[in-house]
């Protein structure tokens, strides 16, 4: 089976929604690494250079074959630390 390399930029924040940017899919890990080298110094990326992740993906493999379960978590109540000063 063919493996491709899926490049993402991901950054977690404690106080807001995380950033997840799909950069592209590359035929080799080296090509994905070259894309990181081209982007690393660009605005946004340079502030968090460790946010790049390369995921190998095998083509033709069906995921989630066991299904999935959605878990609903109640929203937390706002307290004084959640409100602007």
Secondary structure, 3 states (H helix, E strand, C coil): CCEEEEEEEEECCCCCCCEEEEEEEECCHHHHHHHHHHHCCCCCCHHHHHHEEEEEEECCCCCCCCCCCCCCCCCCCCCHHHCCC
